[in-house]
Amino acid sequence: MTSETERRQAFPARLAAQLLMVLFLGAHFLLAADAPKPGTQPASDKLVLQEHWTLQSSAKVEAKGEIISTAAFVPKGWHDATVPTTVVAALVKDKTLPDPFFAMNLRQFAGVTYPIGGNFSNIPMQTDSPYAVSWWYRKQFSAPAAYAGKTVWLNFRGINYRANVWLNGKQIANSDNIVGAWRTYELNVTEALKPGGENVLAVQVFAPTENDLAITFVDWNPAPPDKNMGLWREVYLTTSGPVALRYPTVVSKLNLPANDSAQLSVTAQLKNGTSEPVKGKLVGEIGNVHIEQDFELAANESKDVTFTPDQFPQLVFSNPRLWWPSQMGKPNLYALSMHLDIDGKSSERSITQFGIRQVTSEVNATGGRAFHINGKNILIRGGGWTPDMMLRENRRRLWDEFRYVRDMGLNTVRLEGKLETEYFFDVADHEGILVMAGWCCCDFWERWPRWKPQDFEIAQQSLRDQIYRLRSHPSLVMWLNGSDNPPPPDVEQMYLDIEKQLLWPNPVVSSATGKPTTVTGDSGVKMSGPYEYVAPGYWEQDIPAGQPNRKLCNPGGCGGAYGFNSETSMGPAVPPIESIRAMVGKDHVWPVDDVWNYHAGGGEFKTIKVFSDALAHRYGKSDSAEDFASKSQLQTYEGVRAMYEAYSRNKYQATGVIQWMLNNAWPSMIWHLYDYYLRPAGGYFGAKRAMEALHPVYGYDDHSIWVVSSQYEDTKGLKLTTKIYNLDMTEKFSHEDSLDAPADSTAKVFALPEVDGLSPVYFVALRLTDSTGKLVGSNFYWLSTKPETIDWAKSTWYMTPTDSFADYTALTQLPKVKLKVTDRTERKGEDSVTHVTLENPSKSLAFFVRLKVDRGIKGEEVLPVVWEDNYISLLPGETRVVNATYRASDLGTAKPTVEVSGWNVE
């Protein structure tokens, strides 16, 4: 396996090669030292306006924009800020406000008057809120003298929500045209800028109201009191000649299924920055392939210029290197170089990365939307993504989170309205992770009857800006025009027209729900939950309509493992005790109280009661936070594993599942596969176990044993060993099967027979070895002789209750085990790898063993960390070697210390 260091080093190296090409062409980049730049860059000088901004409420400023935007104005008493930042994020950073993520600090913030668990997006700000008035951002900067004689463009990649903009005493845009959180703005400031001199930029920003197409957190977490107002994305200057070159894109059409040729269409937006008509030539190169086309623009006109393979036969590539999701192959990328020539002079150049690949989809016989990458089936297995609650960007953390996504075996992340930075999509392209993108739910974005004419225009321009921005990225797998509801016909058709016009290359789905539309028909996806705790057997026991023994949940159907479930989960994900302490504080660690529940969700999810009640019934009542957290990892592990296993087992009757959620916007007790502190726990390792490439599965519905291959190559000569053990490790059943696993397959091997004399809790151990005897897949289940039954008739849109719980309380009878533990650590590039050898010398099971690497004895846990496996169980006499990989610099000066704990481990 390629090391993380090698993969991450490859990203900047690949971009460096492109930069050499750009430099060869006479272009220049300003490179940040901390991270590689995005995959598409204008060749003109880019001046990032990031540091040394000042910020102040308009309630404390009497001067107007034409004065504030001059050097004569002195921002006395203003807050220092670094852009991008929202207003509240800046106030937290300079410690005007305390940490909003700790305990219930956020409720003490001025302006946080909305009900706990309420959706602030739909609630008006109080008139006395500090953020009910506008706030000023001010930046003084020097512009390069080389900007003289060029067209200068001021870029705002995201403003929330309205703004007036002044430069050097001149208003260059107002809140009538700078409006919309998901729009991008590029303003021609050639006349207002002072090349070689001092300049002052002033931006007056207004927060969104409940009737705006804003940035929304629904029931996932609270919202900050400013509703994330501010310059929340990058601000920078670029230059060009008379015409600017924007959004170069390559769209691929393959000769499926052979994939022996690809027809490429190349398109780009051209912007005339002058008040005169302009003629010129647009030139493109992909390796040795050269294309060029004349263009003509009217004064201040913007339009797309496209090269098609019909016009340019050289755009038909033979035997192309395809871009694949990471588990299907290599995410190969090409470089497109483009430049504009006007009167023999270069107006602008760019380099763009792109992948040759084709995504197709259709609604299959069971009503599920099935996806295909380059003609091959793919089971979408992903998680719902959220940015930081205050929209703070952190590129290092982004790499860490993608590393977790890959490690778990996920192939997709879903963005519900949270359309990330260009850098995010560049990393997804590089890592081979698919991205579902689309609009959000539960706020003004879905209040179509209340839209005014300007709202239609904002929605239209927002979609145009986002499609332009995203269409070049091979990681994008689909676009959803709605979330919890499809748009009405007029809005859906407006969206579809834009997507067609801008050559959006991927499937478009009307919404994340199963609601059909009169425009596009069936969506092929469902959003029928659950979102709250359900028993592990739920996913396999619920079957599609029309089949015998169909379970009747709610009118929208159940969330079982069939079709494409766009968001679902087994509910809360209580983190380990270390995260609980960091989240709620020492005074609220135990028992569960309002501080715990404040870090749950909103709406129906304001507490974790359903989860904790199930935990008490299944594993016994807890007497401490440590006990509660430990049991929670057990329940979350088995629940998340069961969900992903059921969808994998049932492919391609099941076509996709998105765990709600992947991560959290703030420290949370619910809906994540790893917590806000990047601490992987039960849900993470349950997911990772479920998604191993060759995987044996136990069926909760019929006690059958299956083997699932998520590989895209055949594997022959496998041996599956199935054993059942009682609590005292008495072997009650043993069975061996020889089998082959075709590529991307699922097969039922056999059904477990009735076994007499089982203890109240018993274990099923599955081991899959290859033809050489090497272990290639495994699983370990703890099961109860008490049936776990589900009350289907009482299902709601968010949960299906358990009628009779399994009983795992006998696990407390497991004898204490003392493991033999040795470890060694080695350095691999930027990473350290700690190898831990665990030996169980006893005659008892070592159950659910947790491993940590700490910074020295009794030090803090090293995070983030990628464990080869964790929360593992060792049979009597079993030895395991488990590796942990982490950033060496995160150790500081400490030596790594391995900490081992477990259900019955001394």
Solvent accessible surface area in square Angstrom, and as a share of the most:
residue,aa,sasa,rsa
1,M,231,1.03
2,T,71,0.41
3,S,34,0.22
4,E,16,0.07
5,T,9,0.05
6,E,100,0.45
7,R,33,0.12
8,R,51,0.19
9,Q,91,0.40
10,A,47,0.37
11,F,0,0.00
12,P,57,0.36
13,A,62,0.48
14,R,57,0.21
15,L,14,0.07
16,A,47,0.37
17,A,61,0.48
18,Q,17,0.08
19,L,28,0.14
20,L,121,0.60
21,M,82,0.37
22,V,3,0.01
23,L,90,0.45
24,F,176,0.73
25,L,49,0.24
26,G,51,0.49
27,A,5,0.04
28,H,109,0.49
29,F,34,0.14
30,L,94,0.47
31,L,99,0.49
32,A,48,0.37
33,A,115,0.89
34,D,118,0.61
35,A,16,0.12
36,P,25,0.16
37,K,16,0.07
38,P,19,0.12
39,G,3,0.03
40,T,51,0.30
41,Q,11,0.05
42,P,27,0.17
43,A,8,0.07
44,S,18,0.12
45,D,33,0.17
46,K,13,0.06
47,L,39,0.19
48,V,48,0.27
49,L,2,0.01
50,Q,78,0.35
51,E,81,0.36
52,H,151,0.68
53,W,1,0.00
54,T,25,0.14
55,L,0,0.00
56,Q,12,0.06
57,S,7,0.04
58,S,28,0.18
59,A,80,0.62
60,K,150,0.64
61,V,18,0.10
62,E,169,0.76
63,A,29,0.22
64,K,131,0.56
65,G,1,0.01
66,E,80,0.36
67,I,92,0.46
68,I,0,0.00
69,S,0,0.00
70,T,39,0.22
71,A,67,0.52
72,A,92,0.72
73,F,36,0.15
74,V,111,0.64
75,P,35,0.22
76,K,178,0.75
77,G,66,0.64
78,W,28,0.10
79,H,35,0.16
80,D,106,0.55
81,A,8,0.06
82,T,32,0.19
83,V,1,0.01
84,P,39,0.24
85,T,15,0.09
86,T,1,0.01
87,V,0,0.00
88,V,1,0.00
89,A,4,0.03
90,A,3,0.02
91,L,8,0.04
92,V,20,0.12
93,K,141,0.60
94,D,55,0.29
95,K,175,0.74
96,T,72,0.42
97,L,32,0.16
98,P,73,0.46
99,D,76,0.40
100,P,2,0.01
101,F,13,0.06
102,F,80,0.34
103,A,13,0.10
104,M,48,0.21
105,N,37,0.19
106,L,0,0.00
107,R,53,0.19
108,Q,140,0.62
109,F,9,0.04
110,A,62,0.48
111,G,13,0.12
112,V,9,0.05
113,T,82,0.48
114,Y,7,0.03
115,P,85,0.54
116,I,79,0.40
117,G,22,0.21
118,G,23,0.22
119,N,30,0.16
120,F,5,0.02
121,S,21,0.13
122,N,53,0.27
123,I,47,0.24
124,P,75,0.47
125,M,35,0.15
126,Q,91,0.40
127,T,134,0.78
128,D,123,0.64
129,S,7,0.04
130,P,47,0.30
131,Y,8,0.03
132,A,52,0.40
133,V,59,0.34
134,S,7,0.04
135,W,12,0.04
136,W,9,0.03
137,Y,0,0.00
138,R,10,0.04
139,K,18,0.08
140,Q,75,0.33
141,F,15,0.06
142,S,67,0.43
143,A,3,0.03
144,P,48,0.30
145,A,70,0.55
146,A,60,0.46
147,Y,1,0.00
148,A,64,0.50
149,G,91,0.88
150,K,79,0.34
151,T,11,0.07
152,V,2,0.01
153,W,10,0.03
154,L,2,0.01
155,N,4,0.02
156,F,0,0.00
157,R,32,0.12
158,G,1,0.01
159,I,1,0.00
160,N,0,0.00
161,Y,0,0.00
162,R,65,0.24
163,A,0,0.00
164,N,20,0.10
165,V,0,0.00
166,W,24,0.09
167,L,2,0.01
168,N,31,0.16
169,G,27,0.26
170,K,106,0.45
171,Q,78,0.34
172,I,41,0.21
173,A,9,0.07
174,N,58,0.30
175,S,28,0.18
176,D,112,0.58
177,N,78,0.40
178,I,2,0.01
179,V,2,0.01
180,G,0,0.00
181,A,1,0.01
182,W,8,0.03
183,R,38,0.14
184,T,18,0.10
185,Y,12,0.05
186,E,38,0.17
187,L,30,0.15
188,N,65,0.33
189,V,1,0.01
190,T,49,0.29
191,E,153,0.69
192,A,12,0.09
193,L,10,0.05
194,K,109,0.46
195,P,53,0.33
196,G,52,0.50
197,G,25,0.24
198,E,89,0.40
199,N,0,0.00
200,V,3,0.01
201,L,0,0.00
202,A,0,0.00
203,V,0,0.00
204,Q,30,0.13
205,V,0,0.00
206,F,65,0.27
207,A,17,0.13
208,P,4,0.03
209,T,71,0.41
210,E,41,0.18
211,N,64,0.33
212,D,9,0.04
213,L,1,0.00
214,A,11,0.09
215,I,14,0.07
216,T,2,0.01
217,F,7,0.03
218,V,17,0.10
219,D,28,0.15
220,W,12,0.04
221,N,10,0.05
222,P,18,0.11
223,A,12,0.09
224,P,1,0.01
225,P,0,0.00
226,D,0,0.00
227,K,16,0.07
228,N,3,0.02
229,M,0,0.00
230,G,0,0.00
231,L,0,0.00
232,W,9,0.03
233,R,17,0.06
234,E,47,0.21
235,V,1,0.01
236,Y,25,0.09
237,L,1,0.00
238,T,1,0.01
239,T,1,0.01
240,S,5,0.03
241,G,16,0.16
242,P,51,0.32
243,V,0,0.00
244,A,0,0.00
245,L,4,0.02
246,R,28,0.10
247,Y,47,0.18
248,P,3,0.02
249,T,0,0.00
250,V,10,0.06
251,V,31,0.18
252,S,14,0.09
253,K,126,0.53
254,L,12,0.06
255,N,72,0.37
256,L,62,0.31
257,P,117,0.73
258,A,67,0.52
259,N,26,0.13
260,D,64,0.33
261,S,29,0.19
262,A,0,0.00
263,Q,79,0.35
264,L,0,0.00
265,S,25,0.16
266,V,0,0.00
267,T,1,0.01
268,A,0,0.00
269,Q,25,0.11
270,L,0,0.00
271,K,33,0.14
272,N,6,0.03
273,G,14,0.14
274,T,41,0.24
275,S,82,0.53
276,E,109,0.49
277,P,92,0.58
278,V,15,0.08
279,K,137,0.58
280,G,15,0.14
281,K,66,0.28
282,L,0,0.00
283,V,6,0.03
284,G,1,0.01
285,E,67,0.30
286,I,5,0.03
287,G,70,0.67
288,N,161,0.82
289,V,36,0.21
290,H,83,0.37
291,I,3,0.02
292,E,72,0.32
293,Q,44,0.20
294,D,103,0.53
295,F,13,0.06
296,E,94,0.42
297,L,1,0.00
298,A,56,0.43
299,A,44,0.34
300,N,101,0.52
301,E,59,0.26
302,S,57,0.37
303,K,76,0.32
304,D,49,0.25
305,V,11,0.06
306,T,42,0.24
307,F,0,0.00
308,T,44,0.25
309,P,20,0.13
310,D,128,0.66
311,Q,109,0.48
312,F,31,0.13
313,P,95,0.60
314,Q,74,0.33
315,L,0,0.00
316,V,68,0.39
317,F,27,0.11
318,S,86,0.56
319,N,118,0.60
320,P,15,0.10
321,R,123,0.45
322,L,14,0.07
323,W,0,0.00
324,W,35,0.12
325,P,1,0.00
326,S,30,0.20
327,Q,65,0.29
328,M,20,0.09
329,G,34,0.33
330,K,141,0.60
331,P,27,0.17
332,N,26,0.14
333,L,26,0.13
334,Y,32,0.12
335,A,23,0.18
336,L,0,0.00
337,S,6,0.04
338,M,0,0.00
339,H,27,0.12
340,L,0,0.00
341,D,41,0.21
342,I,16,0.08
343,D,136,0.71
344,G,77,0.74
345,K,155,0.65
346,S,54,0.35
347,S,8,0.05
348,E,7,0.03
349,R,49,0.18
350,S,4,0.02
351,I,6,0.03
352,T,0,0.00
353,Q,14,0.06
354,F,1,0.00
355,G,7,0.07
356,I,0,0.00
357,R,13,0.05
358,Q,32,0.14
359,V,7,0.04
360,T,44,0.25
361,S,27,0.18
362,E,81,0.36
363,V,56,0.32
364,N,38,0.20
365,A,111,0.86
366,T,59,0.34
367,G,42,0.40
368,G,0,0.00
369,R,30,0.11
370,A,9,0.07
371,F,1,0.01
372,H,31,0.14
373,I,0,0.00
374,N,1,0.01
375,G,36,0.34
376,K,87,0.37
377,N,64,0.33
378,I,5,0.02
379,L,11,0.06
380,I,0,0.00
381,R,9,0.03
382,G,0,0.00
383,G,0,0.00
384,G,0,0.00
385,W,13,0.05
386,T,3,0.02
387,P,20,0.13
388,D,22,0.11
389,M,0,0.00
390,M,1,0.01
391,L,13,0.07
392,R,103,0.37
393,E,87,0.39
394,N,88,0.45
395,R,68,0.25
396,R,120,0.44
397,R,57,0.21
398,L,18,0.09
399,W,6,0.02
400,D,4,0.02
401,E,8,0.04
402,F,2,0.01
403,R,20,0.07
404,Y,1,0.00
405,V,1,0.00
406,R,68,0.25
407,D,34,0.17
408,M,0,0.00
409,G,10,0.09
410,L,1,0.00
411,N,7,0.03
412,T,0,0.00
413,V,1,0.00
414,R,3,0.01
415,L,1,0.01
416,E,4,0.02
417,G,2,0.02
418,K,4,0.02
419,L,0,0.00
420,E,20,0.09
421,T,18,0.10
422,E,42,0.19
423,Y,4,0.02
424,F,0,0.00
425,F,1,0.00
426,D,6,0.03
427,V,0,0.00
428,A,0,0.00
429,D,7,0.04
430,H,24,0.11
431,E,1,0.01
432,G,0,0.00
433,I,0,0.00
434,L,0,0.00
435,V,0,0.00
436,M,1,0.00
437,A,1,0.00
438,G,2,0.02
439,W,6,0.02
440,C,5,0.03
441,C,6,0.04
442,C,34,0.21
443,D,3,0.01
444,F,5,0.02
445,W,6,0.02
446,E,16,0.07
447,R,72,0.26
448,W,29,0.10
449,P,131,0.83
450,R,122,0.45
451,W,18,0.06
452,K,136,0.58
453,P,118,0.74
454,Q,73,0.32
455,D,12,0.06
456,F,62,0.26
457,E,81,0.36
458,I,2,0.01
459,A,0,0.00
460,Q,55,0.25
461,Q,47,0.21
462,S,1,0.01
463,L,0,0.00
464,R,50,0.18
465,D,23,0.12
466,Q,3,0.01
467,I,0,0.00
468,Y,14,0.05
469,R,11,0.04
470,L,0,0.00
471,R,4,0.01
472,S,16,0.10
473,H,15,0.07
474,P,4,0.02
475,S,0,0.00
476,L,0,0.00
477,V,0,0.00
478,M,0,0.00
479,W,0,0.00
480,L,2,0.01
481,N,2,0.01
482,G,1,0.01
483,S,0,0.00
484,D,32,0.16
485,N,54,0.28
486,P,23,0.14
487,P,4,0.03
488,P,42,0.26
489,P,76,0.48
490,D,90,0.46
491,V,1,0.00
492,E,1,0.00
493,Q,80,0.35
494,M,33,0.15
495,Y,2,0.01
496,L,37,0.19
497,D,76,0.39
498,I,6,0.03
499,E,6,0.03
500,K,165,0.70
501,Q,111,0.49
502,L,1,0.00
503,L,64,0.32
504,W,22,0.08
505,P,33,0.21
506,N,12,0.06
507,P,20,0.12
508,V,42,0.24
509,V,1,0.00
510,S,6,0.04
511,S,0,0.00
512,A,0,0.00
513,T,7,0.04
514,G,47,0.45
515,K,92,0.39
516,P,86,0.54
517,T,22,0.13
518,T,125,0.73
519,V,51,0.29
520,T,69,0.40
521,G,29,0.28
522,D,93,0.48
523,S,3,0.02
524,G,7,0.07
525,V,7,0.04
526,K,25,0.11
527,M,39,0.17
528,S,15,0.10
529,G,0,0.00
530,P,3,0.02
531,Y,12,0.05
532,E,5,0.02
533,Y,5,0.02
534,V,1,0.00
535,A,2,0.02
536,P,2,0.01
537,G,6,0.06
538,Y,3,0.01
539,W,1,0.00
540,E,8,0.03
541,Q,48,0.22
542,D,3,0.01
543,I,41,0.21
544,P,10,0.06
545,A,77,0.60
546,G,82,0.79
547,Q,66,0.29
548,P,108,0.68
549,N,125,0.64
550,R,58,0.21
551,K,60,0.25
552,L,140,0.70
553,C,19,0.12
554,N,34,0.18
555,P,151,0.95
556,G,61,0.59
557,G,12,0.11
558,C,1,0.01
559,G,0,0.00
560,G,0,0.00
561,A,0,0.00
562,Y,22,0.08
563,G,6,0.06
564,F,1,0.00
565,N,0,0.00
566,S,0,0.00
567,E,11,0.05
568,T,0,0.00
569,S,0,0.00
570,M,3,0.01
571,G,2,0.02
572,P,4,0.02
573,A,7,0.05
574,V,2,0.01
575,P,1,0.01
576,P,3,0.02
577,I,21,0.11
578,E,40,0.18
579,S,0,0.00
580,I,0,0.00
581,R,107,0.39
582,A,49,0.38
583,M,0,0.00
584,V,1,0.00
585,G,8,0.08
586,K,181,0.76
587,D,118,0.61
588,H,68,0.30
589,V,24,0.14
590,W,89,0.31
591,P,88,0.55
592,V,49,0.28
593,D,42,0.22
594,D,104,0.54
595,V,8,0.05
596,W,0,0.00
597,N,33,0.17
598,Y,12,0.05
599,H,0,0.00
600,A,1,0.01
601,G,11,0.10
602,G,5,0.05
603,G,35,0.34
604,E,90,0.40
605,F,6,0.02
606,K,87,0.37
607,T,62,0.36
608,I,3,0.01
609,K,126,0.53
610,V,52,0.30
611,F,0,0.00
612,S,25,0.16
613,D,57,0.29
614,A,2,0.01
615,L,1,0.01
616,A,34,0.26
617,H,112,0.50
618,R,0,0.00
619,Y,2,0.01
620,G,16,0.16
621,K,176,0.75
622,S,28,0.18
623,D,120,0.62
624,S,33,0.21
625,A,1,0.01
626,E,82,0.37
627,D,40,0.21
628,F,10,0.04
629,A,3,0.02
630,S,47,0.31
631,K,12,0.05
632,S,0,0.00
633,Q,6,0.03
634,L,0,0.00
635,Q,0,0.00
636,T,3,0.02
637,Y,13,0.05
638,E,1,0.01
639,G,0,0.00
640,V,2,0.01
641,R,2,0.01
642,A,3,0.02
643,M,0,0.00
644,Y,0,0.00
645,E,2,0.01
646,A,0,0.00
647,Y,0,0.00
648,S,1,0.01
649,R,18,0.07
650,N,27,0.14
651,K,19,0.08
652,Y,55,0.21
653,Q,57,0.25
654,A,0,0.00
655,T,1,0.00
656,G,0,0.00
657,V,0,0.00
658,I,0,0.00
659,Q,4,0.02
660,W,5,0.02
661,M,1,0.00
662,L,0,0.00
663,N,5,0.03
664,N,9,0.04
665,A,1,0.01
666,W,1,0.00
667,P,3,0.02
668,S,0,0.00
669,M,0,0.00
670,I,3,0.02
671,W,4,0.01
672,H,11,0.05
673,L,2,0.01
674,Y,1,0.01
675,D,2,0.01
676,Y,36,0.14
677,Y,61,0.23
678,L,12,0.06
679,R,17,0.06
680,P,9,0.06
681,A,10,0.07
682,G,0,0.00
683,G,6,0.06
684,Y,1,0.00
685,F,2,0.01
686,G,0,0.00
687,A,0,0.00
688,K,35,0.15
689,R,37,0.13
690,A,2,0.01
691,M,8,0.04
692,E,37,0.17
693,A,48,0.37
694,L,9,0.04
695,H,2,0.01
696,P,0,0.00
697,V,1,0.00
698,Y,7,0.03
699,G,0,0.00
700,Y,36,0.14
701,D,55,0.28
702,D,59,0.31
703,H,90,0.40
704,S,0,0.00
705,I,0,0.00
706,W,42,0.15
707,V,4,0.02
708,V,3,0.02
709,S,0,0.00
710,S,17,0.11
711,Q,42,0.19
712,Y,52,0.20
713,E,115,0.51
714,D,92,0.48
715,T,26,0.15
716,K,142,0.60
717,G,39,0.38
718,L,1,0.01
719,K,85,0.36
720,L,0,0.00
721,T,23,0.13
722,T,0,0.00
723,K,54,0.23
724,I,4,0.02
725,Y,22,0.08
726,N,16,0.08
727,L,19,0.09
728,D,102,0.53
729,M,21,0.09
730,T,66,0.38
731,E,87,0.39
732,K,68,0.29
733,F,35,0.15
734,S,55,0.36
735,H,63,0.28
736,E,104,0.47
737,D,30,0.16
738,S,102,0.66
739,L,31,0.16
740,D,77,0.40
741,A,3,0.03
742,P,72,0.45
743,A,37,0.29
744,D,29,0.15
745,S,23,0.15
746,T,40,0.23
747,A,46,0.36
748,K,104,0.44
749,V,40,0.23
750,F,34,0.14
751,A,53,0.41
752,L,23,0.12
753,P,70,0.44
754,E,166,0.74
755,V,30,0.17
756,D,126,0.65
757,G,58,0.56
758,L,45,0.23
759,S,20,0.13
760,P,78,0.49
761,V,0,0.00
762,Y,25,0.10
763,F,0,0.00
764,V,0,0.00
765,A,4,0.03
766,L,0,0.00
767,R,55,0.20
768,L,0,0.00
769,T,25,0.15
770,D,34,0.17
771,S,88,0.57
772,T,116,0.68
773,G,53,0.50
774,K,134,0.57
775,L,86,0.43
776,V,44,0.25
777,G,2,0.02
778,S,15,0.10
779,N,4,0.02
780,F,24,0.10
781,Y,0,0.00
782,W,6,0.02
783,L,10,0.05
784,S,19,0.12
785,T,70,0.41
786,K,94,0.40
787,P,93,0.59
788,E,42,0.19
789,T,59,0.35
790,I,18,0.09
791,D,30,0.16
792,W,33,0.11
793,A,93,0.72
794,K,135,0.57
795,S,16,0.10
796,T,55,0.32
797,W,129,0.45
798,Y,44,0.17
799,M,26,0.12
800,T,5,0.03
801,P,34,0.21
802,T,22,0.13
803,D,98,0.51
804,S,35,0.22
805,F,36,0.15
806,A,4,0.03
807,D,52,0.27
808,Y,6,0.02
809,T,52,0.31
810,A,9,0.07
811,L,0,0.00
812,T,95,0.55
813,Q,126,0.56
814,L,11,0.06
815,P,72,0.45
816,K,135,0.57
817,V,1,0.01
818,K,146,0.62
819,L,16,0.08
820,K,118,0.50
821,V,55,0.32
822,T,90,0.53
823,D,69,0.36
824,R,145,0.53
825,T,55,0.32
826,E,59,0.26
827,R,164,0.60
828,K,101,0.43
829,G,50,0.48
830,E,91,0.41
831,D,9,0.05
832,S,7,0.05
833,V,12,0.07
834,T,0,0.00
835,H,26,0.12
836,V,0,0.00
837,T,45,0.26
838,L,0,0.00
839,E,62,0.28
840,N,0,0.00
841,P,67,0.42
842,S,34,0.22
843,K,184,0.78
844,S,20,0.13
845,L,0,0.00
846,A,0,0.00
847,F,0,0.00
848,F,10,0.04
849,V,0,0.00
850,R,32,0.12
851,L,2,0.01
852,K,17,0.07
853,V,1,0.01
854,D,4,0.02
855,R,77,0.28
856,G,16,0.16
857,I,146,0.74
858,K,195,0.83
859,G,27,0.26
860,E,126,0.57
861,E,16,0.07
862,V,0,0.00
863,L,29,0.14
864,P,14,0.09
865,V,2,0.01
866,V,24,0.14
867,W,2,0.01
868,E,94,0.42
869,D,12,0.06
870,N,5,0.02
871,Y,14,0.05
872,I,9,0.04
873,S,13,0.08
874,L,0,0.00
875,L,28,0.14
876,P,49,0.31
877,G,55,0.53
878,E,37,0.16
879,T,71,0.41
880,R,59,0.21
881,V,82,0.47
882,V,1,0.00
883,N,45,0.23
884,A,0,0.00
885,T,30,0.17
886,Y,0,0.00
887,R,24,0.09
888,A,11,0.08
889,S,80,0.52
890,D,19,0.10
891,L,17,0.09
892,G,58,0.56
893,T,149,0.86
894,A,35,0.27
895,K,165,0.70
896,P,36,0.23
897,T,40,0.24
898,V,23,0.13
899,E,75,0.33
900,V,34,0.20
901,S,48,0.31
902,G,27,0.26
903,W,44,0.15
904,N,3,0.01
905,V,17,0.10
906,E,129,0.58
